[in-house]
């Protein structure tokens, strides 16, 4: 495959060298003549383990060269990877001047080509940028249309400085945002040598994946640092603690808690967060992130209330009351809070939960429910069908598998507020269906 790579900074240099090392013919492009000269002399423009040797080898074999001429590079290749920088503006927004400038040059070059060319944005850009910003520039400059006349894709990188070559050769997955199958096949071929799952999806989703990854990495660093502050103040070895913490691949380092949905609740998470924040206050340690978690959780509870209120229906049926399907634990269940709030605002609330039976509730579970919903006996119904029939808005509160069929068979005159994503496949659902985070 013949590839041009626009931008020979960190990502561009690593991508150019590694693709050339795997047999592609690569033409690097940069406005900086010094970077171009380094590549053409077999030298790496950036410092990165193993990269200098790969650049030297690829250049010596004729697989890798560089130029300052975008039109020449596009004329000699079939695919262009855009790897220019997207620095921050003072207000926090991205500065897209380099992306736009390259798009203009690519568009002009595309107008002169007689065969189909594919443009792949690899720079980190906000969701919607590739299609809403880059595409119009390419189309205006070329007189062509994305899709029928040229390919336009997004392919984020996940390279860590210091291990970028290893990361390029062994990614967790390869994700490409595409508009048609032809571009998906092309990029699958480009990365065919990788032993990693190839994921073809929508362009905006692929753009968002990059941001969510980086935000989560930042969150993990901040989390570990707050743990370290608390441990130092309480005489606990933070590194040994986190070493043990990371051994749990079932919950701590997994997808278990990473599915958008309603607020957390139950007898552990809210209570333990409050307790650790109290302990931190006692030793004069400020755990901003931990405190923000509780605030964020309250916001999610309030969002559920707002979704019901926006629909303007006064009769609400709730499918599920316990904080987790398959249990009867009501302690600090966000669904109890939701029901309590709606009742306080004058809504008629009916509730079905096969595991919640007043005659079987005991101890703190019973006390909590009686405190929050003293009229619960008038709300509970042992028939989900009756709750649906007597309500105008149906709230799906936990992931009881039986609720999937209920939602699938929901009458068209009912509004559905889904707090758990009861079904993965949303196709064919009524327009009266509303997901809290999807």
FENNOR-V509443 format. One record per residue. RES is the residue in three letters. SS is DSSP state (H for helix, E for strand, - for the rest). NEAR is the number of other ideal C-beta (glycine too) atoms within 10 Angstrom. D_FIRST is the distance of its C-alpha to the first C-alpha in whole Angstrom. Layout:
res & ss & near & d_first
RES & SS & NEAR & D_FIRST
RES & SS & NEAR & D_FIRST
This chain:
res & ss & near & d_first
UNK & - & 15 & 0
UNK & E & 12 & 4
UNK & E & 23 & 6
UNK & E & 28 & 10
UNK & E & 31 & 13
UNK & E & 29 & 16
UNK & - & 26 & 19
UNK & - & 27 & 19
UNK & - & 17 & 22
UNK & H & 19 & 22
UNK & H & 23 & 19
UNK & H & 27 & 17
UNK & H & 27 & 17
UNK & H & 27 & 17
UNK & H & 24 & 14
UNK & H & 33 & 12
UNK & H & 33 & 14
UNK & H & 22 & 13
UNK & H & 24 & 9
UNK & H & 26 & 10
UNK & H & 21 & 12
UNK & - & 18 & 10
UNK & - & 12 & 8
UNK & - & 20 & 5
UNK & E & 18 & 6
UNK & E & 29 & 8
UNK & E & 25 & 11
UNK & E & 31 & 14
UNK & E & 32 & 17
UNK & - & 24 & 20
UNK & - & 16 & 24
UNK & - & 13 & 25
UNK & H & 11 & 25
UNK & H & 9 & 26
UNK & H & 23 & 23
UNK & H & 20 & 21
UNK & H & 13 & 23
UNK & H & 22 & 23
UNK & H & 27 & 19
UNK & H & 14 & 20
UNK & - & 11 & 23
UNK & - & 15 & 21
UNK & - & 13 & 23
UNK & - & 22 & 22
UNK & - & 24 & 23
UNK & - & 19 & 24
UNK & - & 10 & 26
UNK & - & 20 & 25
UNK & - & 12 & 26
UNK & - & 17 & 23
UNK & H & 21 & 21
UNK & H & 16 & 22
UNK & H & 14 & 22
UNK & H & 21 & 18
UNK & H & 28 & 18
UNK & H & 16 & 20
UNK & H & 15 & 18
UNK & H & 25 & 15
UNK & H & 22 & 16
UNK & H & 10 & 18
UNK & - & 11 & 15
UNK & - & 9 & 14
UNK & - & 18 & 11
UNK & E & 26 & 12
UNK & E & 18 & 14
UNK & E & 26 & 16
UNK & E & 18 & 18
UNK & - & 15 & 21
UNK & - & 14 & 20
UNK & H & 22 & 18
UNK & H & 17 & 18
UNK & H & 14 & 16
UNK & H & 25 & 13
UNK & H & 24 & 13
UNK & H & 15 & 14
UNK & - & 15 & 11
UNK & - & 22 & 8
UNK & - & 18 & 7
UNK & E & 24 & 8
UNK & E & 28 & 11
UNK & E & 28 & 13
UNK & E & 25 & 16
UNK & - & 27 & 18
UNK & - & 24 & 21
UNK & - & 16 & 25
UNK & - & 15 & 27
UNK & - & 9 & 30
UNK & E & 9 & 34
UNK & - & 10 & 36
UNK & - & 6 & 40
UNK & - & 5 & 40
UNK & - & 6 & 38
UNK & - & 9 & 35
UNK & E & 16 & 32
UNK & - & 13 & 31
UNK & - & 19 & 28
UNK & H & 13 & 29
UNK & H & 18 & 26
UNK & H & 25 & 24
UNK & H & 15 & 26
UNK & H & 15 & 25
UNK & H & 24 & 21
UNK & H & 26 & 22
UNK & H & 15 & 24
UNK & H & 21 & 22
UNK & H & 27 & 19
UNK & H & 22 & 21
UNK & H & 15 & 22
UNK & H & 23 & 19
UNK & H & 22 & 18
UNK & H & 13 & 21
UNK & - & 10 & 20
UNK & - & 17 & 17
UNK & - & 6 & 17
UNK & - & 6 & 14
UNK & - & 15 & 14
UNK & - & 22 & 12
UNK & E & 20 & 12
UNK & E & 28 & 14
UNK & E & 24 & 14
UNK & E & 30 & 17
UNK & - & 22 & 17
UNK & - & 27 & 21
UNK & - & 18 & 24
UNK & - & 21 & 26
UNK & - & 17 & 29
UNK & - & 19 & 28
UNK & - & 12 & 28
UNK & H & 22 & 27
UNK & H & 27 & 23
UNK & H & 19 & 25
UNK & H & 12 & 28
UNK & H & 17 & 27
UNK & H & 26 & 24
UNK & H & 22 & 23
UNK & H & 13 & 27
UNK & H & 18 & 26
UNK & H & 25 & 22
UNK & H & 18 & 24
UNK & H & 12 & 27
UNK & H & 17 & 25
UNK & H & 20 & 23
UNK & - & 10 & 26
UNK & - & 18 & 23
UNK & - & 12 & 23
UNK & E & 21 & 21
UNK & - & 13 & 20
UNK & - & 8 & 21
UNK & - & 15 & 19
UNK & E & 23 & 17
UNK & E & 22 & 15
UNK & E & 23 & 17
UNK & E & 25 & 17
UNK & E & 30 & 18
UNK & - & 21 & 17
UNK & - & 23 & 19
UNK & - & 20 & 19
UNK & - & 17 & 22
UNK & - & 19 & 22
UNK & - & 9 & 26
UNK & - & 12 & 27
UNK & - & 11 & 28
UNK & - & 13 & 25
UNK & H & 24 & 22
UNK & H & 19 & 20
UNK & H & 13 & 22
UNK & H & 17 & 21
UNK & H & 22 & 18
UNK & H & 15 & 17
UNK & - & 11 & 20
UNK & - & 17 & 21
UNK & - & 10 & 23
UNK & E & 11 & 21
UNK & E & 19 & 18
UNK & E & 21 & 19
UNK & E & 22 & 17
UNK & E & 29 & 20
UNK & - & 24 & 19
UNK & - & 18 & 21
UNK & - & 14 & 19
UNK & H & 10 & 18
UNK & H & 12 & 15
UNK & H & 24 & 14
UNK & H & 19 & 15
UNK & H & 12 & 13
UNK & H & 20 & 10
UNK & H & 22 & 10
UNK & H & 16 & 12
UNK & H & 11 & 9
UNK & H & 22 & 7
UNK & - & 15 & 11
UNK & - & 10 & 12
UNK & - & 11 & 13
UNK & - & 16 & 15
UNK & - & 7 & 19
UNK & - & 13 & 20
UNK & E & 10 & 21
UNK & E & 14 & 18
UNK & E & 14 & 20
UNK & E & 17 & 19
UNK & E & 15 & 22
UNK & - & 14 & 24
UNK & H & 24 & 23
UNK & H & 17 & 26
UNK & H & 13 & 26
UNK & H & 22 & 23
UNK & H & 21 & 24
UNK & H & 17 & 28
UNK & H & 19 & 27
UNK & H & 22 & 26
UNK & H & 14 & 29
UNK & H & 10 & 31
UNK & H & 13 & 29
UNK & H & 13 & 30
UNK & H & 10 & 34
UNK & H & 11 & 34
UNK & H & 12 & 34
UNK & H & 10 & 36
UNK & H & 11 & 39
UNK & H & 11 & 38
UNK & H & 10 & 39
UNK & H & 14 & 42
UNK & H & 15 & 43
UNK & H & 15 & 43
UNK & H & 13 & 45
UNK & H & 19 & 48
UNK & H & 19 & 48
UNK & H & 15 & 49
UNK & H & 15 & 51
UNK & H & 21 & 53
UNK & H & 17 & 53
UNK & H & 13 & 54
UNK & H & 14 & 57
UNK & H & 13 & 58
UNK & - & 7 & 58
UNK & - & 12 & 55
UNK & - & 11 & 52
UNK & H & 17 & 49
UNK & H & 10 & 46
UNK & H & 10 & 48
UNK & H & 15 & 49
UNK & H & 16 & 45
UNK & H & 10 & 44
UNK & H & 11 & 46
UNK & H & 13 & 45
UNK & - & 11 & 41
UNK & - & 10 & 42
UNK & - & 11 & 43
UNK & - & 9 & 39
UNK & - & 8 & 41
UNK & - & 9 & 42
UNK & - & 13 & 41
UNK & - & 12 & 38
UNK & - & 10 & 37
UNK & - & 7 & 36
UNK & - & 11 & 40
UNK & - & 10 & 41
UNK & - & 8 & 38
UNK & - & 10 & 38
UNK & - & 12 & 40
UNK & - & 17 & 43
UNK & - & 26 & 47
UNK & - & 24 & 48
UNK & - & 21 & 49
UNK & - & 22 & 53
UNK & - & 17 & 55
UNK & - & 16 & 57
UNK & - & 12 & 55
UNK & H & 17 & 52
UNK & H & 20 & 54
UNK & H & 12 & 57
UNK & H & 10 & 55
UNK & H & 17 & 53
UNK & H & 13 & 57
UNK & H & 10 & 58
UNK & H & 15 & 56
UNK & H & 18 & 56
UNK & H & 9 & 60
UNK & H & 14 & 60
UNK & H & 19 & 57
UNK & H & 12 & 60
UNK & H & 10 & 63
UNK & - & 12 & 61
UNK & - & 7 & 60
UNK & - & 17 & 56
UNK & - & 13 & 54
UNK & - & 20 & 51
UNK & H & 9 & 50
UNK & H & 13 & 47
UNK & H & 19 & 49
UNK & H & 16 & 51
UNK & H & 11 & 49
UNK & H & 17 & 48
UNK & H & 15 & 51
UNK & H & 8 & 51
UNK & H & 11 & 48
UNK & H & 18 & 49
UNK & H & 14 & 52
UNK & H & 10 & 50
UNK & H & 17 & 48
UNK & H & 18 & 52
UNK & H & 14 & 53
UNK & H & 14 & 50
UNK & H & 22 & 51
UNK & H & 15 & 54
UNK & H & 10 & 53
UNK & H & 19 & 50
UNK & H & 23 & 54
UNK & H & 14 & 56
UNK & H & 11 & 53
UNK & H & 15 & 54
UNK & - & 9 & 57
UNK & - & 16 & 59
UNK & - & 15 & 62
UNK & E & 13 & 62
UNK & E & 25 & 59
UNK & E & 25 & 58
UNK & E & 28 & 56
UNK & E & 29 & 55
UNK & - & 27 & 55
UNK & - & 24 & 57
UNK & - & 24 & 56
UNK & - & 24 & 53
UNK & - & 17 & 51
UNK & - & 18 & 51
UNK & - & 12 & 53
UNK & - & 15 & 56
UNK & - & 17 & 59
UNK & - & 19 & 58
UNK & - & 27 & 59
UNK & - & 20 & 60
UNK & - & 19 & 58
UNK & - & 30 & 56
UNK & H & 21 & 54
UNK & H & 25 & 55
UNK & H & 24 & 59
UNK & H & 19 & 58
UNK & H & 26 & 57
UNK & H & 25 & 60
UNK & H & 16 & 62
UNK & H & 17 & 61
UNK & H & 21 & 61
UNK & H & 18 & 64
UNK & H & 8 & 65
UNK & - & 11 & 64
UNK & - & 7 & 66
UNK & - & 19 & 63
UNK & E & 16 & 65
UNK & E & 24 & 62
UNK & E & 22 & 62
UNK & E & 23 & 61
UNK & E & 27 & 59
UNK & - & 25 & 58
UNK & - & 15 & 59
UNK & - & 17 & 60
UNK & - & 22 & 62
UNK & - & 11 & 65
UNK & H & 11 & 68
UNK & H & 5 & 71
UNK & H & 10 & 68
UNK & - & 17 & 67
UNK & - & 9 & 69
UNK & H & 8 & 69
UNK & H & 12 & 67
UNK & H & 19 & 64
UNK & H & 13 & 67
UNK & H & 13 & 69
UNK & H & 18 & 65
UNK & H & 22 & 65
UNK & H & 14 & 69
UNK & H & 10 & 69
UNK & H & 17 & 65
UNK & - & 21 & 66
UNK & - & 11 & 70
UNK & - & 9 & 70
UNK & H & 21 & 67
UNK & H & 9 & 70
UNK & H & 12 & 70
UNK & H & 19 & 66
UNK & E & 18 & 65
UNK & - & 15 & 65
UNK & - & 11 & 64
UNK & - & 11 & 62
UNK & H & 20 & 59
UNK & H & 11 & 59
UNK & H & 13 & 62
UNK & H & 23 & 61
UNK & H & 20 & 58
UNK & H & 12 & 61
UNK & - & 13 & 63
UNK & - & 23 & 60
UNK & - & 16 & 58
UNK & E & 23 & 55
UNK & E & 29 & 54
UNK & E & 27 & 52
UNK & E & 27 & 50
UNK & - & 30 & 51
UNK & - & 24 & 50
UNK & - & 18 & 47
UNK & - & 22 & 50
UNK & - & 9 & 48
UNK & H & 12 & 51
UNK & H & 22 & 50
UNK & H & 14 & 47
UNK & H & 12 & 49
UNK & H & 19 & 51
UNK & H & 19 & 49
UNK & H & 13 & 47
UNK & - & 9 & 51
UNK & - & 18 & 52
UNK & - & 10 & 54
UNK & - & 7 & 52
UNK & - & 8 & 55
UNK & - & 18 & 54
UNK & E & 22 & 52
UNK & E & 22 & 50
UNK & E & 22 & 49
UNK & E & 25 & 46
UNK & - & 28 & 46
UNK & - & 22 & 44
UNK & - & 17 & 42
UNK & - & 25 & 44
UNK & - & 19 & 41
UNK & - & 7 & 37
UNK & - & 7 & 37
UNK & - & 11 & 38
UNK & - & 5 & 37
UNK & - & 8 & 41
UNK & - & 16 & 43
UNK & - & 14 & 46
UNK & - & 7 & 45
UNK & - & 16 & 48
UNK & E & 19 & 46
UNK & E & 18 & 45
UNK & E & 19 & 43
UNK & - & 20 & 44
UNK & - & 13 & 40
UNK & - & 10 & 38
